[in-house]
């Protein structure tokens, strides 16, 4: 259990496992895992910025999703992200929305 937030540490999401399906261990691979998580945050933020949301990595185990007014919510893993973003915005999000797709193209330039 996390002392600060009182949440149980949940099972690892498949996107946090190594490419060969290996489990996460403490020690040498923690730096590599953090780099991978920060890269995921960068790509997620390219999409989330369209909705004025921002994702941050937190303690190498969870993420924090926040909006411009300062509202924040803990996101357990990438599988939890989309529903938390929809809840924060109060509407369903369409990943195939043409304006969003154009925004993503602009971010990648």
Secondary structure, DSSP 8 states (H G I E B T S, - for coil): --TTT--------GGGS-TTS----SSTTHHHHHHHHHHHHHHHHHHHGGGTEEEEEETTTEEEEEETTS-EEEE-SHHHHHHHHHHHHTS---TT-HHHHHHHHHHT-
